[in-house]
Amino acid sequence: MPELSSICIFCGSNAGADPAYLEAAEVVGRGLAQRGVRVVYGGATVGMMGALADAARGAGGEVVGVIPRAIFDREIGHTGLDDLRVVGSMHERKALMAELSDAFIALPGGIGTLEELFEVYTWAQLGIHAKPLGLLDVAGYFQPLVAFLDHAVRERFLRPEMRTLLAVSDGLDDLLAALEASEPVTLLKWIDLDQT
């Protein structure tokens, strides 16, 4: 896997209940900027999203925001970014974020964060992209999700190779190392051609 120069971050548009969530967004923003990694994110100025962008920019990093017009018009678009791309729909947003990124990391968030994560996870399973994916498990937030994915493997709805494609760590350094070391899983590796 080549060195990652641009990473898409999915995270909450609010701060969450635990102060550790907002702090993690800032740590990720600063940490990626200090490594010279461009941050691609949802373009909002609120919650974890705003904290991520502001921390990355404060550390001299490059930040690209991608936000649908309808959300921007609610006055939550981050107008302080050098590169804010306003698109027509959520579908366009996700496609552009994926195009601009070498990898994906999900921080704590709600339905939107999970939907974005699972869409790129599905794209990886289908062979649409071969970019690594990871969860930054802040304060154990993703442990129920990880347990569910392991349950899906046991119940044979998720192949073990696909489960391991999603790296999980509670530290940014370890997560980045796992993403850089990951190998893409191709469609033919996980499809059992004997099953109908």
KEVEXMI-138381 format. One record per residue (C-alpha): residue number from 0; residue in one letter; x, y, z. Coordinates in nm, 3 decimals. Layout:
<recs>
{n:NUM	res:a	X:X	Y:Y	Z:Z}
...
</recs>
This chain:
<recs>
{n:0	res:m	X:0.000	Y:0.000	Z:0.000}
{n:1	res:p	X:0.147	Y:0.340	Z:-0.093}
{n:2	res:e	X:0.183	Y:0.608	Z:0.168}
{n:3	res:l	X:-0.147	Y:0.776	Z:0.244}
{n:4	res:s	X:-0.150	Y:1.143	Z:0.146}
{n:5	res:s	X:-0.523	Y:1.218	Z:0.173}
{n:6	res:i	X:-0.763	Y:1.063	Z:0.425}
{n:7	res:c	X:-1.139	Y:1.104	Z:0.444}
{n:8	res:i	X:-1.270	Y:1.142	Z:0.797}
{n:9	res:f	X:-1.632	Y:1.060	Z:0.881}
{n:10	res:c	X:-1.748	Y:1.198	Z:1.216}
{n:11	res:g	X:-2.035	Y:1.356	Z:1.404}
{n:12	res:s	X:-2.180	Y:1.697	Z:1.334}
{n:13	res:n	X:-2.224	Y:1.738	Z:1.711}
{n:14	res:a	X:-1.981	Y:1.695	Z:1.997}
{n:15	res:g	X:-2.139	Y:1.390	Z:2.160}
{n:16	res:a	X:-2.178	Y:1.323	Z:2.531}
{n:17	res:d	X:-1.817	Y:1.242	Z:2.618}
{n:18	res:p	X:-1.557	Y:1.522	Z:2.590}
{n:19	res:a	X:-1.317	Y:1.255	Z:2.461}
{n:20	res:y	X:-1.500	Y:1.259	Z:2.125}
{n:21	res:l	X:-1.432	Y:1.624	Z:2.052}
{n:22	res:e	X:-1.077	Y:1.587	Z:2.179}
{n:23	res:a	X:-1.022	Y:1.290	Z:1.945}
{n:24	res:a	X:-1.141	Y:1.495	Z:1.646}
{n:25	res:e	X:-0.885	Y:1.762	Z:1.734}
{n:26	res:v	X:-0.609	Y:1.501	Z:1.783}
{n:27	res:v	X:-0.685	Y:1.347	Z:1.444}
{n:28	res:g	X:-0.693	Y:1.685	Z:1.269}
{n:29	res:r	X:-0.362	Y:1.794	Z:1.422}
{n:30	res:g	X:-0.205	Y:1.451	Z:1.381}
{n:31	res:l	X:-0.283	Y:1.424	Z:1.012}
{n:32	res:a	X:-0.171	Y:1.782	Z:0.946}
{n:33	res:q	X:0.160	Y:1.720	Z:1.125}
{n:34	res:r	X:0.215	Y:1.417	Z:0.901}
{n:35	res:g	X:0.140	Y:1.619	Z:0.588}
{n:36	res:v	X:-0.180	Y:1.422	Z:0.523}
{n:37	res:r	X:-0.469	Y:1.612	Z:0.367}
{n:38	res:v	X:-0.799	Y:1.591	Z:0.555}
{n:39	res:v	X:-1.113	Y:1.539	Z:0.349}
{n:40	res:y	X:-1.435	Y:1.572	Z:0.547}
{n:41	res:g	X:-1.800	Y:1.676	Z:0.529}
{n:42	res:g	X:-1.741	Y:2.051	Z:0.523}
{n:43	res:a	X:-1.936	Y:2.159	Z:0.833}
{n:44	res:t	X:-1.822	Y:2.401	Z:1.100}
{n:45	res:v	X:-2.014	Y:2.237	Z:1.387}
{n:46	res:g	X:-1.944	Y:1.956	Z:1.631}
{n:47	res:m	X:-1.664	Y:1.709	Z:1.577}
{n:48	res:m	X:-1.648	Y:1.803	Z:1.209}
{n:49	res:g	X:-1.565	Y:2.165	Z:1.288}
{n:50	res:a	X:-1.316	Y:2.064	Z:1.559}
{n:51	res:l	X:-1.140	Y:1.830	Z:1.316}
{n:52	res:a	X:-1.110	Y:2.095	Z:1.044}
{n:53	res:d	X:-1.004	Y:2.374	Z:1.279}
{n:54	res:a	X:-0.737	Y:2.159	Z:1.445}
{n:55	res:a	X:-0.596	Y:2.050	Z:1.109}
{n:56	res:r	X:-0.591	Y:2.406	Z:0.977}
{n:57	res:g	X:-0.442	Y:2.534	Z:1.303}
{n:58	res:a	X:-0.155	Y:2.288	Z:1.258}
{n:59	res:g	X:-0.094	Y:2.410	Z:0.903}
{n:60	res:g	X:-0.271	Y:2.121	Z:0.732}
{n:61	res:e	X:-0.464	Y:2.108	Z:0.409}
{n:62	res:v	X:-0.838	Y:2.054	Z:0.456}
{n:63	res:v	X:-1.099	Y:1.989	Z:0.189}
{n:64	res:g	X:-1.462	Y:2.018	Z:0.288}
{n:65	res:v	X:-1.740	Y:1.869	Z:0.076}
{n:66	res:i	X:-2.092	Y:1.976	Z:0.163}
{n:67	res:p	X:-2.431	Y:1.961	Z:-0.009}
{n:68	res:r	X:-2.591	Y:2.296	Z:-0.093}
{n:69	res:a	X:-2.894	Y:2.224	Z:0.129}
{n:70	res:i	X:-2.672	Y:2.181	Z:0.435}
{n:71	res:f	X:-2.447	Y:2.473	Z:0.347}
{n:72	res:d	X:-2.754	Y:2.695	Z:0.318}
{n:73	res:r	X:-2.840	Y:2.618	Z:0.682}
{n:74	res:e	X:-2.528	Y:2.823	Z:0.765}
{n:75	res:i	X:-2.321	Y:2.535	Z:0.892}
{n:76	res:g	X:-2.079	Y:2.520	Z:0.598}
{n:77	res:h	X:-1.720	Y:2.596	Z:0.704}
{n:78	res:t	X:-1.647	Y:2.918	Z:0.514}
{n:79	res:g	X:-1.302	Y:2.940	Z:0.674}
{n:80	res:l	X:-1.161	Y:2.661	Z:0.458}
{n:81	res:d	X:-0.935	Y:2.727	Z:0.163}
{n:82	res:d	X:-1.108	Y:2.445	Z:-0.027}
{n:83	res:l	X:-1.481	Y:2.405	Z:0.037}
{n:84	res:r	X:-1.670	Y:2.226	Z:-0.237}
{n:85	res:v	X:-2.045	Y:2.273	Z:-0.244}
{n:86	res:v	X:-2.223	Y:1.991	Z:-0.427}
{n:87	res:g	X:-2.581	Y:1.918	Z:-0.523}
{n:88	res:s	X:-2.659	Y:1.610	Z:-0.314}
{n:89	res:m	X:-2.541	Y:1.368	Z:-0.047}
{n:90	res:h	X:-2.464	Y:1.117	Z:-0.323}
{n:91	res:e	X:-2.233	Y:1.367	Z:-0.493}
{n:92	res:r	X:-2.074	Y:1.448	Z:-0.157}
{n:93	res:k	X:-1.982	Y:1.087	Z:-0.081}
{n:94	res:a	X:-1.858	Y:1.018	Z:-0.434}
{n:95	res:l	X:-1.632	Y:1.324	Z:-0.432}
{n:96	res:m	X:-1.500	Y:1.254	Z:-0.082}
{n:97	res:a	X:-1.411	Y:0.901	Z:-0.192}
{n:98	res:e	X:-1.247	Y:1.025	Z:-0.511}
{n:99	res:l	X:-1.030	Y:1.273	Z:-0.318}
{n:100	res:s	X:-0.912	Y:1.021	Z:-0.057}
{n:101	res:d	X:-0.662	Y:0.737	Z:-0.026}
{n:102	res:a	X:-0.826	Y:0.590	Z:0.286}
{n:103	res:f	X:-1.123	Y:0.635	Z:0.521}
{n:104	res:i	X:-1.142	Y:0.671	Z:0.899}
{n:105	res:a	X:-1.463	Y:0.688	Z:1.101}
{n:106	res:l	X:-1.468	Y:0.866	Z:1.435}
{n:107	res:p	X:-1.772	Y:0.856	Z:1.663}
{n:108	res:g	X:-2.089	Y:0.988	Z:1.506}
{n:109	res:g	X:-2.450	Y:0.905	Z:1.437}
{n:110	res:i	X:-2.652	Y:0.765	Z:1.149}
{n:111	res:g	X:-2.480	Y:0.982	Z:0.887}
{n:112	res:t	X:-2.134	Y:0.875	Z:0.998}
{n:113	res:l	X:-2.231	Y:0.508	Z:0.999}
{n:114	res:e	X:-2.402	Y:0.537	Z:0.661}
{n:115	res:e	X:-2.092	Y:0.695	Z:0.506}
{n:116	res:l	X:-1.868	Y:0.429	Z:0.659}
{n:117	res:f	X:-2.084	Y:0.139	Z:0.544}
{n:118	res:e	X:-2.119	Y:0.275	Z:0.194}
{n:119	res:v	X:-1.741	Y:0.283	Z:0.139}
{n:120	res:y	X:-1.714	Y:-0.054	Z:0.319}
{n:121	res:t	X:-1.967	Y:-0.198	Z:0.074}
{n:122	res:w	X:-1.780	Y:-0.041	Z:-0.219}
{n:123	res:a	X:-1.463	Y:-0.216	Z:-0.100}
{n:124	res:q	X:-1.648	Y:-0.548	Z:-0.078}
{n:125	res:l	X:-1.777	Y:-0.503	Z:-0.433}
{n:126	res:g	X:-1.434	Y:-0.412	Z:-0.566}
{n:127	res:i	X:-1.534	Y:-0.055	Z:-0.653}
{n:128	res:h	X:-1.228	Y:0.068	Z:-0.465}
{n:129	res:a	X:-0.932	Y:-0.089	Z:-0.286}
{n:130	res:k	X:-0.876	Y:0.184	Z:-0.026}
{n:131	res:p	X:-0.824	Y:0.094	Z:0.341}
{n:132	res:l	X:-1.086	Y:0.167	Z:0.605}
{n:133	res:g	X:-1.064	Y:0.210	Z:0.979}
{n:134	res:l	X:-1.247	Y:0.294	Z:1.299}
{n:135	res:l	X:-1.089	Y:0.513	Z:1.564}
{n:136	res:d	X:-1.250	Y:0.357	Z:1.869}
{n:137	res:v	X:-1.269	Y:0.656	Z:2.104}
{n:138	res:a	X:-1.368	Y:0.563	Z:2.462}
{n:139	res:g	X:-1.503	Y:0.227	Z:2.340}
{n:140	res:y	X:-1.767	Y:0.394	Z:2.123}
{n:141	res:f	X:-1.741	Y:0.139	Z:1.842}
{n:142	res:q	X:-1.717	Y:-0.176	Z:2.057}
{n:143	res:p	X:-2.086	Y:-0.266	Z:2.007}
{n:144	res:l	X:-2.042	Y:-0.224	Z:1.630}
{n:145	res:v	X:-1.727	Y:-0.437	Z:1.626}
{n:146	res:a	X:-1.910	Y:-0.705	Z:1.826}
{n:147	res:f	X:-2.196	Y:-0.695	Z:1.576}
{n:148	res:l	X:-1.958	Y:-0.734	Z:1.280}
{n:149	res:d	X:-1.796	Y:-1.032	Z:1.453}
{n:150	res:h	X:-2.147	Y:-1.174	Z:1.506}
{n:151	res:a	X:-2.220	Y:-1.125	Z:1.133}
{n:152	res:v	X:-1.905	Y:-1.328	Z:1.055}
{n:153	res:r	X:-2.016	Y:-1.610	Z:1.286}
{n:154	res:e	X:-2.359	Y:-1.608	Z:1.123}
{n:155	res:r	X:-2.196	Y:-1.621	Z:0.776}
{n:156	res:f	X:-2.334	Y:-1.291	Z:0.651}
{n:157	res:l	X:-1.987	Y:-1.135	Z:0.645}
{n:158	res:r	X:-1.674	Y:-1.306	Z:0.524}
{n:159	res:p	X:-1.378	Y:-1.303	Z:0.766}
{n:160	res:e	X:-1.164	Y:-1.132	Z:0.500}
{n:161	res:m	X:-1.414	Y:-0.850	Z:0.475}
{n:162	res:r	X:-1.430	Y:-0.812	Z:0.852}
{n:163	res:t	X:-1.052	Y:-0.775	Z:0.876}
{n:164	res:l	X:-1.060	Y:-0.515	Z:0.599}
{n:165	res:l	X:-1.199	Y:-0.271	Z:0.858}
{n:166	res:a	X:-0.910	Y:-0.186	Z:1.091}
{n:167	res:v	X:-0.996	Y:-0.088	Z:1.449}
{n:168	res:s	X:-0.775	Y:0.093	Z:1.699}
{n:169	res:d	X:-0.809	Y:0.336	Z:1.987}
{n:170	res:g	X:-0.495	Y:0.525	Z:1.880}
{n:171	res:l	X:-0.426	Y:0.728	Z:1.566}
{n:172	res:d	X:-0.068	Y:0.605	Z:1.520}
{n:173	res:d	X:-0.169	Y:0.239	Z:1.535}
{n:174	res:l	X:-0.468	Y:0.294	Z:1.309}
{n:175	res:l	X:-0.260	Y:0.472	Z:1.043}
{n:176	res:a	X:-0.002	Y:0.193	Z:1.056}
{n:177	res:a	X:-0.279	Y:-0.065	Z:1.005}
{n:178	res:l	X:-0.422	Y:0.131	Z:0.712}
{n:179	res:e	X:-0.081	Y:0.161	Z:0.547}
{n:180	res:a	X:-0.019	Y:-0.212	Z:0.592}
{n:181	res:s	X:-0.359	Y:-0.327	Z:0.469}
{n:182	res:e	X:-0.393	Y:-0.528	Z:0.152}
{n:183	res:p	X:-0.701	Y:-0.491	Z:-0.067}
{n:184	res:v	X:-0.946	Y:-0.779	Z:-0.078}
{n:185	res:t	X:-1.057	Y:-0.846	Z:-0.433}
{n:186	res:l	X:-1.403	Y:-0.961	Z:-0.528}
{n:187	res:l	X:-1.286	Y:-1.308	Z:-0.630}
{n:188	res:k	X:-1.117	Y:-1.363	Z:-0.295}
{n:189	res:w	X:-1.439	Y:-1.346	Z:-0.098}
{n:190	res:i	X:-1.707	Y:-1.478	Z:-0.335}
{n:191	res:d	X:-1.762	Y:-1.851	Z:-0.301}
{n:192	res:l	X:-1.844	Y:-1.942	Z:-0.661}
{n:193	res:d	X:-1.998	Y:-2.272	Z:-0.548}
{n:194	res:q	X:-2.269	Y:-2.095	Z:-0.349}
{n:195	res:t	X:-2.587	Y:-1.969	Z:-0.510}
</recs>
